[in-house]
């Protein structure tokens, strides 16, 4: 058995996002991601070979999808299911409060 907390001992400032693997199987991976003002580098898009279900646990964030001009604002409790190959990026995360994501990557 593995036990933990998604919001315990959060760093207030990070040089880069903190990604912690929580569980993994052949076709699935669950991660906790902590952002402190991090964004996807300009001109870069995530273009993944897997689906990604993301829950915003704490903080705030905005995502952008290459096929849509509107940003998707996320607050605690909001989730997004991103199909594989749908290009997306993190436009903004709150620099004042750690943003905690729960990401489930699956086939």
N, C-alpha and C positions, 0 to 999 in steps of 0.2 A: 504494500500500500504506500502511496505517495500522498503527502498532504502539504498544503502551503497556503499562502495568501497572495492575491494579485496586487494588493495595495499596501502591503507591509514594507517598511524600510525603503521608501522611494527616494532616489537621489533627486536633489533639487536642480542640479546642473550636470549635463553630460556633454562630452566632446562629440559623441555620436550616439545614435539610438542604442539602447540596451535591449538585446533580444535574448530571451531565455526559453529554451525548449522545455515544455512541460510534459509532453507525451508524444509518442511516435509509433506508427505501425507502417505496414507496407505501402498503403495508399493514403495515409493521413498523418498530419503533423499539427500539433497545437503549440502555440507560442504566446508568451507574454512579451509585448513590446512597450518600452517606455521611451517617450519623446519629451524633450524639454526645449521646445521651440524649433525642432528639426523639420525640415522639408525635403522633398525630393530635389536633387540638384536641377538647376534650370536646364531645359532642353531634354531632360531624361524622363522616360516613361517606363513603368513596370509593364512587362508583356510576358506574362507567366504561362507556363505549360500546365498549370493546375488551377482549380477553382479556389477561391479564398473567401471565407465567411469571416467578417470582422465585426467585433462588438467593441464600442468605446465604453470602457469601464469608468474612467475619470478623466477630467480635463476637457478640452475642446479641440476640434480639428476640422479641417476642410479638405475634401478630396476633389479632384477634377478628372474627368474621363475624356479621352481624346475625341470621342464621337459626340460630345455634348459641350456646349459653351458654358452652361451653368455649373457653379460649384455646388458640392453636396456638403452642407454644414452638419456636423455631428456633435451631439451633446451626450453626457452619460446616459447609458441605456440604449442608444441608437445603434443599429447594426446595418451592415451592407453585405450582400452576397455578390461577389464579383466573379463572373464566369471567366474561365480560362481564356487567354488571348485578348481580353478586353483591356486595352491600354489605359492605364490610370497613374496618377501621381498624388502625393501629399502636398497640397498647396500651403498649408499652415497648420501648426500646432501651437498651443498656448505656451508662451515663453515664461509665464509667471507661475504656472501650476503644472506638475508632471501630468502628461497625457498617457494613460495606460490603455493599451489595446489588447484584446484577446483575439488572436488570429487562428483560424482553423483552415489549414491547407488540405485539400482532398482531391482525389481523382474524379 
